[in-house]
Amino acid sequence: MNRLVRIALTLFISASILIFLVLQRLQRAKEAAASLRGGTHNPMAESEFQMVYIGMGIVGVMLAAGIGLIIAAIIKGRQQKLDSDG
């Protein structure tokens, strides 16, 4: 298997695990917002929601990088095939 594809698969697996962790964090943030006075205006709840947004941003970057690596591997494979044929 191509090295770029292996790296991309590792990124996809890591992003999947991070999504589950972020969802758990989101659940705790909702519980904190519901149980404490002030609701979502509570500093603790706002901090938890901020961490969720940061986590989802990291997941998005990891997925975009993985897709970029897959596209790079496809382009590289086509170029090598054209060079060996011609």
Helices and strands as residue ranges (DSSP letters): H 3-35, G 39-41, H 43-85
